[in-house]
Each structure stands twice: as C-alpha cells, then as structure tokens.
Amino acid sequence: MVTDKVKRELEMLKRHLIILKYVVENEPIGILKLAEETGIPSHKVRYSLRVLEQEGLIAASAPGAVTTERTESFLKDLDFSIDQLQEIIRGLKEVKVNGRIS
C-alpha cells in the first residue's frame, strides 16, 4: 500500500529517537545495554546508531555512544519538526479523492 512506506519510515524515526534519548540520558552507552534497556533488537540498535552517527548527532567512543555538539541544537528543534510532520499528516485528511471504483 502507498502509505506503508511512510508508516515504516515513521516507525524507524521513532526508533532512532528512542535510541538518541537513551544515549543523551546514559552516555556513554553501548549496543548491548541499549538493546537491553529499550527492548529493541541489537541489529536494529546498531542501524539506528549508524544513522544517528551519520547525522552527526552521536559519536562512537570506546565505552559506547556519546552525544556531539550538534545534539543539543537538534533536540531544541525537534518539537518544531514533529509539529511540522503532524501538520502534513493532518493535511492528508483534507485531500479528497473522488473517483468511481468499478
């Protein structure tokens, strides 16, 4: 279905944010501890950490993942970004598709 991809992306975004939350609150923290604390499988934790590192929001260190200088500004803008996503989603309901299905 057309909406399935968007749903998967939003679920992945939620997972990335959960991982980031745990890094912020418990840094340094490793993959196994993150998996244990969040209940997210370690392979998915590893992927989320890789994405967050590519975005510059965390960095790898010997004892585990840590935040970076970019993390704070990202977190300050996060509520606004989520509000924008919610506005887009609300706008989807306004799109009316009137067609005949035979």
MODELLER restraints for C-alpha pairs under 7 A, 6 or more apart:
rsr = mdl.restraints
at = mdl.atoms
rsr.add(forms.Gaussian(group=physical.xy_distance, feature=features.Distance(at['CA:16:A'], at['CA:48:A']), mean=5.19, stdev=0.5))
rsr.add(forms.Gaussian(group=physical.xy_distance, feature=features.Distance(at['CA:19:A'], at['CA:48:A']), mean=7.00, stdev=0.5))
rsr.add(forms.Gaussian(group=physical.xy_distance, feature=features.Distance(at['CA:23:A'], at['CA:29:A']), mean=6.18, stdev=0.5))
rsr.add(forms.Gaussian(group=physical.xy_distance, feature=features.Distance(at['CA:23:A'], at['CA:65:A']), mean=6.46, stdev=0.5))
rsr.add(forms.Gaussian(group=physical.xy_distance, feature=features.Distance(at['CA:23:A'], at['CA:66:A']), mean=6.22, stdev=0.5))
rsr.add(forms.Gaussian(group=physical.xy_distance, feature=features.Distance(at['CA:23:A'], at['CA:67:A']), mean=6.86, stdev=0.5))
rsr.add(forms.Gaussian(group=physical.xy_distance, feature=features.Distance(at['CA:24:A'], at['CA:67:A']), mean=6.27, stdev=0.5))
rsr.add(forms.Gaussian(group=physical.xy_distance, feature=features.Distance(at['CA:27:A'], at['CA:65:A']), mean=6.35, stdev=0.5))
rsr.add(forms.Gaussian(group=physical.xy_distance, feature=features.Distance(at['CA:27:A'], at['CA:66:A']), mean=5.13, stdev=0.5))
rsr.add(forms.Gaussian(group=physical.xy_distance, feature=features.Distance(at['CA:28:A'], at['CA:63:A']), mean=5.91, stdev=0.5))
rsr.add(forms.Gaussian(group=physical.xy_distance, feature=features.Distance(at['CA:28:A'], at['CA:64:A']), mean=4.73, stdev=0.5))
rsr.add(forms.Gaussian(group=physical.xy_distance, feature=features.Distance(at['CA:28:A'], at['CA:65:A']), mean=5.13, stdev=0.5))
rsr.add(forms.Gaussian(group=physical.xy_distance, feature=features.Distance(at['CA:28:A'], at['CA:66:A']), mean=5.02, stdev=0.5))
rsr.add(forms.Gaussian(group=physical.xy_distance, feature=features.Distance(at['CA:29:A'], at['CA:63:A']), mean=6.72, stdev=0.5))
rsr.add(forms.Gaussian(group=physical.xy_distance, feature=features.Distance(at['CA:29:A'], at['CA:64:A']), mean=4.42, stdev=0.5))
rsr.add(forms.Gaussian(group=physical.xy_distance, feature=features.Distance(at['CA:29:A'], at['CA:65:A']), mean=5.25, stdev=0.5))
rsr.add(forms.Gaussian(group=physical.xy_distance, feature=features.Distance(at['CA:30:A'], at['CA:63:A']), mean=6.79, stdev=0.5))
rsr.add(forms.Gaussian(group=physical.xy_distance, feature=features.Distance(at['CA:30:A'], at['CA:64:A']), mean=4.26, stdev=0.5))
rsr.add(forms.Gaussian(group=physical.xy_distance, feature=features.Distance(at['CA:30:A'], at['CA:65:A']), mean=6.07, stdev=0.5))
rsr.add(forms.Gaussian(group=physical.xy_distance, feature=features.Distance(at['CA:31:A'], at['CA:42:A']), mean=6.34, stdev=0.5))
rsr.add(forms.Gaussian(group=physical.xy_distance, feature=features.Distance(at['CA:31:A'], at['CA:45:A']), mean=6.41, stdev=0.5))
rsr.add(forms.Gaussian(group=physical.xy_distance, feature=features.Distance(at['CA:31:A'], at['CA:46:A']), mean=6.48, stdev=0.5))
rsr.add(forms.Gaussian(group=physical.xy_distance, feature=features.Distance(at['CA:32:A'], at['CA:42:A']), mean=6.44, stdev=0.5))
rsr.add(forms.Gaussian(group=physical.xy_distance, feature=features.Distance(at['CA:35:A'], at['CA:41:A']), mean=5.66, stdev=0.5))
rsr.add(forms.Gaussian(group=physical.xy_distance, feature=features.Distance(at['CA:35:A'], at['CA:42:A']), mean=5.23, stdev=0.5))
rsr.add(forms.Gaussian(group=physical.xy_distance, feature=features.Distance(at['CA:35:A'], at['CA:45:A']), mean=6.38, stdev=0.5))
rsr.add(forms.Gaussian(group=physical.xy_distance, feature=features.Distance(at['CA:52:A'], at['CA:58:A']), mean=5.83, stdev=0.5))
rsr.add(forms.Gaussian(group=physical.xy_distance, feature=features.Distance(at['CA:53:A'], at['CA:59:A']), mean=5.64, stdev=0.5))
rsr.add(forms.Gaussian(group=physical.xy_distance, feature=features.Distance(at['CA:56:A'], at['CA:68:A']), mean=6.92, stdev=0.5))
rsr.add(forms.Gaussian(group=physical.xy_distance, feature=features.Distance(at['CA:56:A'], at['CA:70:A']), mean=6.48, stdev=0.5))
rsr.add(forms.Gaussian(group=physical.xy_distance, feature=features.Distance(at['CA:57:A'], at['CA:67:A']), mean=6.09, stdev=0.5))
rsr.add(forms.Gaussian(group=physical.xy_distance, feature=features.Distance(at['CA:57:A'], at['CA:68:A']), mean=5.63, stdev=0.5))
rsr.add(forms.Gaussian(group=physical.xy_distance, feature=features.Distance(at['CA:57:A'], at['CA:70:A']), mean=5.63, stdev=0.5))
rsr.add(forms.Gaussian(group=physical.xy_distance, feature=features.Distance(at['CA:57:A'], at['CA:71:A']), mean=4.84, stdev=0.5))
rsr.add(forms.Gaussian(group=physical.xy_distance, feature=features.Distance(at['CA:58:A'], at['CA:65:A']), mean=6.37, stdev=0.5))
rsr.add(forms.Gaussian(group=physical.xy_distance, feature=features.Distance(at['CA:58:A'], at['CA:66:A']), mean=5.42, stdev=0.5))
rsr.add(forms.Gaussian(group=physical.xy_distance, feature=features.Distance(at['CA:58:A'], at['CA:67:A']), mean=4.35, stdev=0.5))
rsr.add(forms.Gaussian(group=physical.xy_distance, feature=features.Distance(at['CA:58:A'], at['CA:68:A']), mean=5.28, stdev=0.5))
rsr.add(forms.Gaussian(group=physical.xy_distance, feature=features.Distance(at['CA:59:A'], at['CA:65:A']), mean=5.67, stdev=0.5))
rsr.add(forms.Gaussian(group=physical.xy_distance, feature=features.Distance(at['CA:59:A'], at['CA:66:A']), mean=5.36, stdev=0.5))
rsr.add(forms.Gaussian(group=physical.xy_distance, feature=features.Distance(at['CA:59:A'], at['CA:67:A']), mean=6.17, stdev=0.5))
rsr.add(forms.Gaussian(group=physical.xy_distance, feature=features.Distance(at['CA:59:A'], at['CA:68:A']), mean=6.40, stdev=0.5))
rsr.add(forms.Gaussian(group=physical.xy_distance, feature=features.Distance(at['CA:60:A'], at['CA:66:A']), mean=6.40, stdev=0.5))
